[in-house]
Amino acid sequence: MANYTQTVLPNSAHAELMNLACKSALLDRGVTHLIFPDEVAGLEAAEKPVGTPEGRITSTKIAPPEDSLGEAVEMLKTAERPVIIVGHGARYDMPAIIELAESLNAPVLTTFKGKGLIPDDHPLGCGVLGRSGTPVASWFMNESSHLLVLGASFSNHTGITPKKPTIQVDLDPHVLGKFHAVDVPVWGELSVTVKLLQERLAGVRGQDVTGEIAERWRIWRDEKTSRRRDDRGQGVNSASIFESLWQTIPDDAILSVDVGNNTYSFGRYFECRRHAVLMSGYLGSIGHSFVGALGAWVATQEDDERFRGRKVVSVSGDGGFGQYMGDFNTAVKYGMDITHVLLNNTNLGKITKEQRAGHWPVWQTSLTNPSFAEYAKICGGFGIQVTQADQLDEAIAQALAHPGPAIVEVMADQELV
């Protein structure tokens, strides 16, 4: 679970252990862990200067080896229909990546964890690949001649095909070719590598595909409109829920999502503008959304201009929220302005689908729930329940306007996802 862990002993160099823990967290981009036994926690701390990164941490903006960079350049020079695929690892490098995409006329697809890194209304934005993605992204990957993959693994959920000539760029050499061999693995910091690619590919432009991208989005949006009309009388369909959410929340909201059918539906139906999306790695942590939103809200209270003052919205199913629903009291206690949209279908819907796909009997996936809207009120927050699609906009607007934690409980159809 942790990249670095140390037990703090009475005779340890306490300040230096903290310096090393911070260094590991920054360089390894992961969790560090210090263990304080009871007899150490109460000791008087020795006076030591506060550690700083100066002289302890090197820049990670490394350029790639010349041979692999040259191979990548030559491959892209001959590519008729290149596409760029970005993952979560590219989140800090998107301005340079979008500039490269625009110079090459290359469609930009994202993994699910990279959702929102390029706005879906950008002329080259094609949305998310994979099971939780859009047919727009799948179309352009299938029609591509070459893939330039930046900051993404090739895990099954990404949906990235191994059947196309591929250049993969990553700062972590262990990620390169992790799941299968790629044609050109490039070890380098993304923004540095992308800048070098752009310099060496000056004047190289693929065919203009913006009209084709717009047409594919039109087809998909027409399909979404059709799905919003679906009504079995057993709850609100997911296409309507995420259309309403898209229409009502601020363009720069931070969204924390969970796992399960609700999250798959978010991936395919919700269109990102300047939104930021948080999710658990490999969609393995049910209950992530609301606790992730707590952390996101704290970031909005700090001075970092990337986050300060942004609205925080979380999305989950009933099963996910039920895992950590007690944390809603924490949000009330500290006045955290978080709007939670809860899709209540009284079922662990994703598990039900997996059992059916395996041709097994559906076993123990039904849920007995309280009214989550009433629960929010009992805790001291705002709660409202939605039973019809035409109630969504007003309910979400009321929750957004509430100056504190709020729950919009949507009675959802578990099949219309």
N, C-alpha and C positions, 0 to 999 in steps of 0.2 A: 504493500500500500504506500510506503514512503520511500523516496529516493535516498534519504539520509536519516538515520536515527542514532541518538546517543543518550546514554544515561548520565545525568548531571550528578557528580559525586561531591562530597564536602570539600575535597582538595582539588577539584577540577579548576581549570582556567575558565571561569564562567563566562566572562565577556567574549573570550575567544571561541567558545563553543557556539555562542549566539552568532558571532561573525561567520563561522563556517556553515551554520544552518542557513543563514540568509544567503550566503554565496551559493550553496547548493540549490536553494529554491530558485534563484535567479538564473543560474547557468543550466541546470537540469530541467527547468520549467516543470517542476513537480512539487510534491509534498515533502516537507522536512519535519522532523519530530524530535523534540527534546523531552526526556522523561525526568520528572522531578520527584524523587522519593520524599516521603513526609519529613524526614530529618533534614532535608536540604531546603525545602520550600520556605522554612522559617528563618534561615540563616541571614545575618546582616550581609548585604552586598558590598563588596569592596569597591572603592571609588576607581572607576576606569573610564577613559574617554569613550564616547560613543563611536562605534565603528562606522566607516563609510566605504563606498565602493572604490574610492580612489586607491590605486595600487594593489587592489585585491581582485578586481574583475576586469578581464580583457573585453574588448569589443568583439561581438560575434558577427560583425558584418564582413564575412569572409567571401572572397571571390572564388568561383569554381575553378578546378583544374582546366588548363587551356585545352587539353585534348577532348574532354567531354563537352566543354562549351563549344568547341569547333564542330563536333559531330552534331550537336543540337542545332547550330546555325545552318549547317548544310542540309539537314533534314527539313527544317522549316522553309528553306529557300525553295524547295521542290514540292512543298505541300500544296495541293490544290484547294482542299477544304479543311484547314486546320481548325480545331476547337481547343479552347482553354478550359480546363476543369480545375476549380479551386476548392480546397478544403479548409477546415478550421485553422490549420497552420498558416494560412495566408491572410488572416484577419487584420494584421497590422501593415500589410503591404499592398492593399487594394488600389490606391491611387496609381502606383507604377504599373500594376497589372492591367488596369482598365486602359491606361495610356497605350500599353503594348497591344492590347486587343483592338483598340481603335485604329492603330497604325497598320495592323495586319488584316483588319476586317474579320476578326475571328469571333464567333459566338462564344459566350462565357456561360458555362454550366457550373453548378456547385454541388458538392455532396450535401446530404441533409444537415450535417453539423455546420456546414458553411452557408446555410440558408441566410439570405439577406446581405451577404457580402457585396453583391452587386444588386442594385434595385431591379425589380422585375419590370419596371417601366423604362429601363435603359434600352436603347435600340439594339444592343447586342446581348442583353440579359435573357437567358432561357430557362431560369428556374432550376429546380432541384432534380437530380438524377435518382434513380433507385425506386424501391417499392413505395416510398413516401413522397415521390416526386411527381413531376408533370410530364405529359406526353411530349411537350415542347422540347424539353431537355433530351429525352430519349431519342426523339427524331433526329436531332442534330448530332448526337453521338453516333447514331447508326449511319448517318449520311456523311460522316466525316472521313477525311483521308488520313489524318494524323491527330494524336492527342498530345497536348502539352499540359501535364498534371503538376499543379503547384500546391504544396502544403497539404496533400491528401494521401491517406493510405489507400490500399486496394482491398479493404475488408469487404465481405459479401454485401453489407448493407449499402456501400457507396454506389453500387451498380456500375462501376467503371469496367468496361469490357477489356479483357486481356488480348483481344483479337485484332487490335489496331496498332500500327507503328506508334510507339509511345516514348516521349521524353518525360522523365519524372525529376523534379527539382525539390530538394528538401535540405534543411540545415542539419537534420539528424541522419547520419549515414546508415543507421540501422533500419530506417524506414524505407530506404531505397531498395526496390525489388523485394520487399518484405514477404509478400505472398506469392509472387511469381517473378520471373525475369522480365525486365523491361529493356527496350532497345537501347536507350541512352539514359543511364542514371547520372544525375548531375548533383554533386555535393556542393552546396553553396547557400548563402543567405539569400532569401527570395528577392528582396528589393534590389540588391546588388546584381544578382544574376539576371533579373528581368531588365534592368537598365543596360547591362552589357548586351543582352539579346537585341534590345531595341536599337542600340547603336550599330550593331553589325547587320541588322536586317533593314536598315534605312532604305526606303524605296521599294521594299518588298510588300506587296499588297495582294491579299486573296480576293476572290470575287465578292462583290457586294451582296451580302445575304440579309440585310436589314429588312427588305420587303418580305422575304421568305419567313423571317422570324416573326414579323408582325402578322402575317397570315396564319402561322401556326398558333400564335396567341389568340387570334380571333376564333379559330376553330375550337380551342380549348375553353375559351370564355363562353362560347355558345353552348358547349357541353355542360359547363358549370351552371349556366342559366337553366338548362333543361333539368338538371338534377335538383335544383332548388324547388322545382314544382312537385317533386316526389313526396307523397304523403300517404303512409299506411295507417294513419290514425294511432300510431304507437310512439309518438314523440317527434321532435323536430329533427330534420335531416342535417347532417354535418355541413353540407354545402351552404345552407342558409346561415348556420351559426357563424362560419368563418367569413362569409360575405359581410355580415353585419359587423363583426369585429373589425374587419378591414375598413369599413365605412366610418366607424365611430371613434377608434382610438387615434391619438396623435401620430403623425407620420414618423416621429423619431422615438416612439415608445420603445422601452426595453421589454421583451417578451421572454418569460421563462416557461418552458414547456415540459411536459411529463413524458411518460412512455405509454404505449397502448394505442388503440384505435383512434383516440382523440388526437394523438400526436401525428399519426399517419395522415389523418384528415387535415390537420393544420399544415403539414408539409405540402399537400397537393392543392389545397383550396386557398390558403391565405397568401396574398401577394405582398411582398415586402417593398417598401419604399426606402426610407432611411432608418428602418427599424433595426434593432440589435436583437439577436436570438440566442438564448442560453438553453442548453440541454445536456443531459448526462452522456458520457462517452458510450458509444455503441448502444444507446437506448437501453441500458441495463439496470437503471435505478428507479424503480417505481416510487412515486412520492417526491421526485426531484423538484417539481415546478414551484410549489409554494415556498419551500425552504430556499431554493435558488433565488426567488423573488425577494426574500428577506435580505440576502446578501446584496442583490442589485440595488435595493432601496438604500442601503447604507452607502453604497458608492455614489448615489445621486445626491447625498448630503455633503460630499467632500468637494474640494476645490478643483478637481480634475474636470476640465471643460468638456471632455468627451462624454461625461455622465451627468454632471451637475444639473439638477432641475428636471430631468427627464421623467416622464410617467412610467411606472412599472406595472405591467400586466402579466398575470400568470394564467396558464390554461392546464386543466387536468381532467381526468375522469373521476368518477366517484371512488373507485378503488384506490387510485393514487392519492387523492386528498385524504381519504380515510386513514392512510398510513401515518400521517403527521398532522392531523387536524388540530391537535392541541397547540401547535405553533401559531394558530390564528390568535390565540390569547397574547402571545408575545407581540404580534403586530398591533393589537389593540393597546397593550401596555405602553408601547413606545410611539403610538400615533403614526404608524407606517402607512403611507398613502399607496396602498397596493390594491388593485382590482383583480379579483380572481374569478375567472369564468370556468364553471364546473359543469361538465357534461355528465348528467346522471342518467344512466341507462340500467341501473340496478344489476350490473353484471360486470365481470372481468371479461370484456368483449374480445380483447385480443387473444386471451387464453382459450376462450370458446372457439374462436376461428381456427386456432392452431390444433385444437383437439379434433375438430371436424375435418381439417385438412389431412390429419393423420388417420382418418377413418376410425377414430375412437369414439366411444360414447362421451357426451359432454358431462363432465363430472365436477361438481362443487365449484361452479363459477358464478352462481347467482349470489346477490348481495342483499342484505336487509339494511336499509339506510334510514337515518333520521332525515328530517327536512334540513338540508344544509343552509337554506336561507334563514330559517328560524334559529339554527345554531349560531349563525353570524350575529343575529340580534341579541341572543342570550349572552354572547361573549362581550357585547358592547360595540359591535361593528354594524355595518349596513348589510342587509340581506334582501334579496328579491328573487322570486321564482318565475320562470318562463315556461309556459306550456304550449305556446303557439308561436310560429315564426314571426308573425306580425307584431309580437311583443318585444322582439329582441332589441331593436334600435333604442327604444325608450328605456328599457331596463339597463342596458349597458351604459347609456348616457347618464342615468341617475347614479349608477355605481361610480362612474368616472368623476362625477361632480362631488361625491362624498369626500370630505377631507380626512380620510383615514381608511382602514382596511374594509373591503366590501366583497361580498360574494354574489355573483349572478349564477343561480342554479338553473340550468337548462335541462328540462326533461327531454332526453335525446333518444332517438331511434337507434338501437344497437346494430341494425342491419344497414341503414342508409348512411354509410360512412364514406 
